[in-house]
C-alpha cells in the first residue's frame, strides 16, 4: 500500500529535499508541499495524506496549531513533527495537539523513512528521551487540564498503561508482564478505544494527567 505524505516547512529547499527523499522511497509518495501552517491545514483537508511531516516554526500559523487543527478534524491523518530545535519546549504542547512523534531534521534519511512507516501504522515515535522531556514539562506546568477518566479500564490495562508511560516498548511490555506480543497489542488497542486516544503518545499523556503515573 502506498503511503501519501504531505511536507510542511517554510523553506522551499527543505521541502524539496524531503520530497525527493520520499518520492524515491518504495511505497511512499509526496502529495503536496506547504510553506505555512495554514497551507498545511488546507492541503491536509484536500489531500487527506497518511502522514504530515510538520515543521514547528512557520509563518501565519505555527506547526503546533496546524497539528491541532489537522488532528482535530482529520482523525486518520498522522503528524510527525520535524524540527532543528531542542524539543523541550514543544513536546508537551505538540503531543497534546495530536502529534504522533518527533524527529530532528538532521535525522539520517533511512531513519526518517522508517519513522514515516512506523507512524503510519498507528504507532508513535516516543523514545524514552522524549518521554523524559514530556514528564519534565508536565511537572513544570502549573495548570493542568481536567484529568481523563479511567472508569472502565481494567487493572491489567492500568498496569499496561503505567508501563507505556514509563517508556516501555511492546516487546518490553510482553517480557515484563509475561504476556504474548499479541495480547499486549490487544490491551493497547482497548486502551486506545476506551481513552479515545489517537496513539501511544496520547496514552502517555493520559497516564500522567489522570494521576495514574506520577513524575519522579
C-alpha positions as CSV (number, residue, x, y, z in Angstrom):
1,X,0.0,0.0,0.0
2,X,1.4,3.4,-1.0
3,X,1.7,5.9,1.8
4,X,0.8,9.5,0.9
5,X,2.9,12.2,2.5
6,X,2.4,16.0,2.9
7,X,5.5,18.1,3.6
8,X,5.1,21.3,5.6
9,X,8.1,23.6,6.0
10,X,8.6,27.3,5.4
11,X,11.8,26.8,3.4
12,X,11.5,25.6,-0.2
13,X,14.9,23.9,-0.2
14,X,13.9,21.8,2.8
15,X,10.6,20.9,1.3
16,X,12.3,19.9,-1.9
17,X,14.8,17.7,-0.1
18,X,12.1,15.8,1.8
19,X,10.1,15.4,-1.4
20,X,13.0,13.8,-3.3
21,X,13.7,11.6,-0.3
22,X,10.1,10.5,0.0
23,X,9.4,10.1,-3.7
24,X,12.4,7.9,-4.3
25,X,11.5,5.5,-1.5
26,X,9.4,2.4,-2.2
27,X,5.8,2.7,-1.2
28,X,5.9,6.4,-0.4
29,X,4.7,9.4,-2.4
30,X,4.5,13.2,-1.7
31,X,1.0,14.6,-2.3
32,X,1.8,18.2,-1.5
33,X,4.0,20.9,-0.1
34,X,3.0,23.6,2.4
35,X,5.1,26.7,3.3
36,X,2.9,27.9,6.2
37,X,0.8,26.2,8.9
38,X,-2.4,27.5,7.2
39,X,-1.4,25.9,3.9
40,X,-0.7,22.6,5.7
41,X,-4.2,22.5,7.2
42,X,-5.8,23.4,3.8
43,X,-3.7,20.8,1.9
44,X,-4.3,18.1,4.6
45,X,-8.1,18.6,4.3
46,X,-7.9,18.5,0.5
47,X,-5.4,15.6,0.0
48,X,-6.1,13.5,3.1
49,X,-2.5,12.3,3.4
50,X,-1.5,9.4,5.6
51,X,1.4,11.4,7.1
52,X,2.2,15.1,7.5
53,X,5.9,16.0,8.0
54,X,5.4,19.2,10.1
55,X,7.9,21.9,10.8
56,X,7.3,23.7,14.1
57,X,8.2,27.3,13.3
58,X,6.2,28.5,10.3
59,X,4.6,31.9,9.4
60,X,0.9,32.6,9.6
61,X,0.2,29.6,11.8
62,X,2.9,27.6,13.6
63,X,3.2,23.8,13.4
64,X,1.7,23.2,16.8
65,X,-1.6,24.9,15.9
66,X,-1.6,23.4,12.4
67,X,-1.2,20.0,14.1
68,X,-4.0,20.6,16.5
69,X,-6.4,21.6,13.6
70,X,-5.4,18.6,11.4
71,X,-5.7,16.1,14.2
72,X,-8.9,17.5,15.4
73,X,-10.6,17.5,12.0
74,X,-8.9,14.5,10.3
75,X,-8.7,11.5,12.6
76,X,-7.0,9.3,10.0
77,X,-4.1,11.7,9.4
78,X,-0.9,11.3,11.4
79,X,1.5,14.2,12.1
80,X,5.3,13.7,12.5
81,X,7.0,16.8,13.9
82,X,10.3,17.8,12.3
83,X,12.5,20.4,14.0
84,X,16.0,21.7,14.1
85,X,15.4,23.0,17.6
86,X,15.7,21.5,21.1
87,X,12.5,19.6,21.7
88,X,11.9,20.5,25.4
89,X,9.5,23.5,24.8
90,X,7.5,21.7,22.1
91,X,7.0,18.1,23.4
92,X,4.0,18.6,25.7
93,X,2.0,21.0,23.5
94,X,2.7,19.1,20.3
95,X,1.7,15.8,21.8
96,X,-1.4,17.3,23.3
97,X,-2.2,18.7,19.8
98,X,-2.1,15.2,18.4
99,X,1.4,14.7,17.0
100,X,2.5,11.1,16.8
101,X,6.2,11.7,17.2
102,X,9.3,13.9,16.8
103,X,12.4,13.8,14.6
104,X,15.2,16.2,14.2
105,X,15.7,17.4,10.7
106,X,19.3,16.0,10.7
107,X,18.0,12.5,11.2
108,X,19.6,10.1,8.7
109,X,17.4,9.6,5.7
110,X,16.8,5.9,6.3
111,X,15.6,6.7,9.9
112,X,13.2,9.3,8.6
113,X,11.7,6.9,6.1
114,X,11.4,4.2,8.8
115,X,9.7,6.8,11.1
116,X,7.1,7.6,8.4
117,X,6.2,4.0,8.1
118,X,6.1,3.4,11.9
119,X,3.8,6.4,12.5
120,X,1.6,5.4,9.5
121,X,0.8,2.0,11.2
122,X,-0.7,3.9,14.2
123,X,2.3,3.5,16.5
124,X,4.1,6.6,17.8
125,X,7.8,7.7,17.8
126,X,8.1,8.3,21.5
127,X,11.6,7.3,22.6
128,X,12.5,7.2,26.3
129,X,14.3,10.5,25.8
130,X,11.1,12.2,24.6
131,X,9.1,10.6,27.4
132,X,11.5,12.1,29.9
133,X,11.1,15.5,28.3
134,X,7.3,15.1,28.4
135,X,7.4,14.2,32.1
136,X,9.6,17.2,32.9
137,X,7.3,19.6,31.0
138,X,4.3,18.1,32.8
139,X,5.9,18.8,36.2
140,X,6.6,22.4,35.2
141,X,3.0,23.2,34.1
142,X,1.1,24.8,37.0
143,X,-2.4,24.5,35.4
144,X,-3.5,21.0,34.4
145,X,-6.5,20.2,32.1
146,X,-9.3,18.1,33.5
147,X,-7.9,14.6,34.0
148,X,-9.1,11.8,31.8
149,X,-11.5,9.4,33.4
150,X,-10.2,5.8,33.8
151,X,-13.6,4.3,34.6
152,X,-13.9,1.0,32.7
153,X,-10.2,0.5,32.4
154,X,-9.3,-2.9,33.9
155,X,-6.5,-3.5,36.4
156,X,-4.4,-5.2,33.8
157,X,-5.0,-2.3,31.3
158,X,-3.9,0.1,34.1
159,X,-0.8,-1.9,34.5
160,X,-0.1,-1.7,30.8
161,X,-0.8,2.0,30.7
162,X,1.6,2.6,33.5
163,X,4.4,0.8,31.8
164,X,3.7,2.6,28.5
165,X,4.0,5.9,30.4
166,X,7.4,4.7,31.7
167,X,8.6,4.3,28.1
168,X,8.5,0.5,27.6
169,X,8.1,-0.9,24.1
170,X,5.7,-3.6,23.2
171,X,8.4,-6.2,23.4
172,X,9.5,-5.0,26.8
173,X,5.8,-4.9,28.0
174,X,5.4,-8.5,26.9
175,X,8.5,-9.6,28.8
176,X,7.7,-7.6,31.9
177,X,4.1,-8.9,32.1
178,X,4.8,-12.4,30.9
179,X,2.3,-11.9,28.0
180,X,2.5,-12.6,24.3
181,X,3.1,-9.7,22.0
182,X,-0.4,-10.2,20.5
183,X,-2.0,-9.9,24.0
184,X,-0.1,-6.7,24.6
185,X,-1.4,-5.3,21.4
186,X,-4.9,-6.2,22.3
187,X,-4.6,-4.4,25.7
188,X,-3.2,-1.3,23.9
189,X,-6.0,-1.4,21.4
190,X,-8.6,-1.5,24.1
191,X,-6.8,1.4,26.0
192,X,-6.8,3.5,22.8
193,X,-10.6,2.9,22.4
194,X,-11.5,3.5,26.0
195,X,-9.5,6.6,26.4
196,X,-10.3,7.9,22.9
197,X,-6.5,8.2,22.2
198,X,-5.0,8.5,18.8
199,X,-1.9,6.6,19.6
200,X,0.7,5.6,22.1
201,X,1.8,9.2,22.6
202,X,-1.7,10.2,23.8
203,X,-1.8,7.2,26.2
204,X,1.3,8.6,27.9
205,X,-0.3,11.9,28.4
206,X,-3.5,10.3,29.7
207,X,-1.5,8.2,32.2
208,X,0.1,11.4,33.7
209,X,-2.9,13.6,33.6
210,X,-5.2,11.0,35.2
211,X,-2.8,10.7,38.1
212,X,-2.2,7.0,37.4
213,X,1.5,7.8,37.0
214,X,3.4,10.4,38.9
215,X,6.6,12.0,37.8
216,X,9.6,11.3,39.9
